[in-house]
Amino acid sequence: MGHHCNGHCHIFGIFLGFFTGFIWMLLAVLGYISDFFGLIDLGNLGHFFTILIAVIGFLAFFVFGLYVFKRAWSCCR
C-alpha cells in the first residue's frame, strides 16, 4: 500500500537541504558563481545574482541546520 519510512526519509530530505545550501553558499563565497556569470557576460547583474545565491544558500544552510540540530537534540534527550 503506502511507503513507510519511519522518519528516516524526512531527516534525509532535511540533511539534503542543509548540504545543498552549504554547497551553494560555498560556491558563491569561493567565486565560482561570479566567474560563471562573468563568463556569460552579465556584468553587474551577475554580482547581484551571486549575492542573492549566497544569501539563499546561507538561509537554506541555517534553516535546515536548525532542523537537523532540533531533530538530533530530540533523539538524544
N, CA, C and O of each residue as an XYZ file, in Angstrom:
308
protein
N       0.838     -1.187      0.000
C       0.000      0.000      0.000
C       0.885      1.253      0.000
O       1.413      1.640     -1.042
N       1.044      1.880      1.161
C       1.814      3.116      1.244
C       3.255      2.839      1.621
O       3.589      1.762      2.115
N       4.095      3.814      1.385
C       5.508      3.711      1.733
C       5.707      4.300      3.125
O       5.378      5.461      3.369
N       6.244      3.498      4.029
C       6.504      3.965      5.392
C       8.009      3.983      5.606
O       8.685      2.975      5.401
N       8.524      5.119      6.013
C       9.973      5.214      6.196
C      10.347      5.551      7.639
O      11.529      5.723      7.937
N       9.389      5.648      8.520
C       9.632      5.889      9.944
C      10.478      7.128     10.215
O      11.273      7.131     11.155
N      10.327      8.165      9.425
C      11.035      9.412      9.657
C      12.420      9.489      9.059
O      13.020     10.563      9.045
N      12.952      8.374      8.559
C      14.306      8.402      8.000
C      14.355      9.178      6.686
O      15.347      9.854      6.414
N      13.317      9.098      5.874
C      13.272      9.854      4.613
C      13.183     11.341      4.899
O      13.773     12.155      4.189
N      12.441     11.693      5.945
C      12.269     13.105      6.303
C      13.599     13.720      6.736
O      13.939     14.823      6.308
N      14.350     13.017      7.576
C      15.630     13.553      8.047
C      16.630     13.589      6.907
O      17.489     14.471      6.878
N      16.545     12.654      5.962
C      17.438     12.685      4.803
C      17.148     13.909      3.939
O      18.078     14.545      3.442
N      15.871     14.248      3.755
C      15.498     15.439      2.992
C      15.986     16.707      3.663
O      16.452     17.629      2.993
N      15.881     16.759      4.982
C      16.366     17.927      5.727
C      17.882     18.041      5.590
O      18.407     19.130      5.357
N      18.585     16.913      5.734
C      20.038     16.940      5.596
C      20.445     17.319      4.173
O      21.430     18.032      3.983
N      19.703     16.852      3.181
C      19.994     17.201      1.790
C      19.822     18.698      1.556
O      20.621     19.300      0.839
N      18.795     19.310      2.146
C      18.610     20.752      2.060
C      19.751     21.504      2.721
O      20.229     22.508      2.194
N      20.186     21.016      3.879
C      21.312     21.607      4.609
C      22.580     21.549      3.757
O      23.298     22.541      3.627
N      22.844     20.385      3.184
C      24.047     20.173      2.380
C      24.014     21.006      1.099
O      25.029     21.581      0.704
N      22.855     21.069      0.453
C      22.715     21.858     -0.772
C      22.917     23.344     -0.489
O      23.593     24.036     -1.251
N      22.339     23.831      0.592
C      22.551     25.230      0.971
C      24.015     25.528      1.229
O      24.519     26.585      0.848
N      24.696     24.595      1.879
C      26.121     24.754      2.151
C      26.920     24.815      0.854
O      27.816     25.648      0.716
N      26.604     23.941     -0.093
C      27.329     23.911     -1.367
C      27.124     25.214     -2.145
O      28.087     25.782     -2.659
N      25.876     25.693     -2.236
C      25.613     26.946     -2.963
C      26.326     28.115     -2.311
O      26.895     28.964     -2.998
N      26.297     28.163     -0.977
C      26.970     29.246     -0.268
C      28.479     29.173     -0.499
O      29.125     30.199     -0.713
N      29.035     27.976     -0.457
C      30.467     27.800     -0.673
C      30.868     28.197     -2.095
O      31.887     28.861     -2.286
N      30.082     27.801     -3.087
C      30.376     28.169     -4.472
C      30.328     29.679     -4.668
O      31.134     30.238     -5.412
N      29.394     30.334     -4.008
C      29.290     31.795     -4.134
C      30.457     32.491     -3.437
O      31.013     33.451     -3.972
N      30.828     32.018     -2.255
C      31.903     32.654     -1.491
C      33.263     32.443     -2.168
O      34.104     33.342     -2.165
N      33.475     31.266     -2.744
C      34.759     30.986     -3.391
C      34.892     31.642     -4.765
O      35.975     31.638     -5.348
N      33.806     32.200     -5.282
C      33.884     32.953     -6.525
C      33.544     32.190     -7.783
O      33.615     32.748     -8.878
N      33.173     30.922     -7.656
C      32.849     30.133     -8.845
C      31.596     30.659     -9.548
O      31.525     30.667    -10.777
N      30.630     31.091     -8.778
C      29.388     31.584     -9.377
C      29.621     32.920    -10.056
O      29.100     33.153    -11.147
N      30.397     33.806     -9.433
C      30.679     35.092    -10.080
C      31.533     34.893    -11.334
O      31.379     35.626    -12.311
N      32.435     33.901    -11.308
C      33.206     33.586    -12.516
C      32.289     33.095    -13.626
O      32.464     33.453    -14.791
N      31.310     32.273    -13.259
C      30.367     31.769    -14.258
C      29.543     32.909    -14.853
O      29.362     32.977    -16.069
N      29.046     33.801    -14.001
C      28.257     34.928    -14.506
C      29.128     35.886    -15.317
O      28.635     36.524    -16.248
N      30.414     35.998    -14.981
C      31.331     36.794    -15.783
C      31.586     36.151    -17.139
O      31.757     36.837    -18.147
N      31.609     34.823    -17.143
C      31.822     34.084    -18.387
C      30.676     34.300    -19.374
O      30.898     34.409    -20.579
N      29.453     34.360    -18.855
C      28.319     34.600    -19.751
C      28.007     36.092    -19.874
O      26.989     36.479    -20.449
N      28.902     36.928    -19.323
C      28.896     38.378    -19.506
C      27.612     39.057    -19.020
O      26.924     39.741    -19.778
N      27.309     38.846    -17.729
C      26.149     39.517    -17.145
C      26.503     40.835    -16.465
O      25.615     41.635    -16.172
N      27.779     41.069    -16.214
C      28.202     42.330    -15.612
C      27.695     42.504    -14.193
O      27.824     41.607    -13.360
N      27.107     43.688    -13.922
C      26.618     43.996    -12.571
C      25.467     43.103    -12.158
O      25.294     42.835    -10.970
N      24.682     42.641    -13.104
C      23.592     41.719    -12.777
C      24.141     40.399    -12.236
O      23.512     39.752    -11.399
N      25.311     40.010    -12.719
C      25.970     38.808    -12.213
C      26.363     38.950    -10.759
O      26.257     37.995     -9.989
N      26.823     40.146    -10.372
C      27.164     40.381     -8.959
C      25.919     40.304     -8.078
O      25.964     39.761     -6.974
N      24.821     40.844     -8.569
C      23.567     40.781     -7.828
C      23.126     39.328     -7.643
O      22.742     38.925     -6.545
N      23.183     38.544     -8.725
C      22.790     37.130     -8.630
C      23.716     36.347     -7.718
O      23.270     35.451     -7.002
N      24.996     36.675     -7.737
C      25.949     35.996     -6.850
C      25.604     36.259     -5.390
O      25.598     35.339     -4.573
N      25.317     37.519     -5.065
C      24.937     37.861     -3.695
C      23.621     37.184     -3.323
O      23.476     36.672     -2.213
N      22.669     37.180     -4.244
C      21.380     36.543     -3.993
C      21.539     35.046     -3.745
O      20.928     34.506     -2.822
N      22.345     34.373     -4.551
C      22.580     32.939     -4.372
C      23.288     32.671     -3.052
O      22.974     31.696     -2.369
N      24.247     33.529     -2.682
C      24.944     33.355     -1.403
C      23.982     33.513     -0.233
O      24.048     32.744      0.726
N      23.090     34.500     -0.296
C      22.125     34.719      0.792
C      21.132     33.561      0.874
O      20.836     33.083      1.970
N      20.620     33.108     -0.254
C      19.680     31.983     -0.257
C      20.376     30.719      0.240
O      19.790     29.946      0.999
N      21.623     30.501     -0.183
C      22.389     29.351      0.309
C      22.600     29.412      1.805
O      22.481     28.399      2.495
N      22.918     30.614      2.322
C      23.101     30.765      3.760
C      21.802     30.495      4.513
O      21.801     29.813      5.537
N      20.696     31.034      4.000
C      19.404     30.810      4.665
C      19.028     29.336      4.667
O      18.547     28.819      5.675
N      19.246     28.654      3.539
C      18.963     27.212      3.491
C      19.865     26.467      4.471
O      19.403     25.587      5.196
N      21.140     26.814      4.494
C      22.097     26.203      5.415
C      21.665     26.416      6.861
O      21.712     25.487      7.666
N      21.246     27.636      7.194
C      20.863     27.975      8.556
C      19.557     27.296      8.965
O      19.482     26.681     10.029
N      18.523     27.406      8.119
C      17.206     26.856      8.461
C      17.249     25.336      8.532
O      16.772     24.748      9.503
N      17.817     24.693      7.514
C      17.886     23.236      7.544
C      18.843     22.754      8.621
O      18.642     21.681      9.191
N      19.885     23.534      8.909
C      20.785     23.191     10.004
C      20.073     23.208     11.347
O      20.323     22.359     12.202
N      19.178     24.188     11.530
C      18.375     24.211     12.759
C      17.493     22.977     12.870
O      17.363     22.393     13.946
N      16.886     22.579     11.753
C      16.044     21.380     11.764
C      16.855     20.131     12.092
O      16.399     19.276     12.851
N      18.061     20.022     11.523
C      18.920     18.874     11.824
C      19.293     18.891     13.299
O      19.259     17.852     13.958
N      19.652     20.071     13.826
C      20.023     20.182     15.231
C      18.846     19.832     16.141
O      19.009     19.099     17.116
N      17.643     20.363     15.816
C      16.472     20.064     16.641
C      16.155     18.575     16.600
O      15.806     17.988     17.624
N      16.273     17.959     15.423
C      15.986     16.535     15.286
C      16.987     15.703     16.095
O      16.605     14.761     16.789
N      18.268     16.061     15.997
C      19.294     15.336     16.755
C      19.128     15.564     18.252
O      19.342     14.647     19.045
N      18.747     16.787     18.648
C      18.555     17.091     20.059
C      17.401     16.279     20.642
O      17.488     15.761     21.755
N      16.315     16.178     19.867
C      15.153     15.427     20.375
C      15.432     13.937     20.425
O      14.868     13.239     21.268
N      16.285     13.430     19.551
C      16.632     11.999     19.571
C      17.557     11.653     20.722
O      17.497     10.548     21.261
N      18.416     12.595     21.105
C      19.433     12.317     22.127
C      18.960     12.599     23.550
O      19.628     12.208     24.507
N      17.827     13.266     23.705
C      17.357     13.580     25.064
C      16.725     12.403     25.718
O      16.277     12.497     26.861
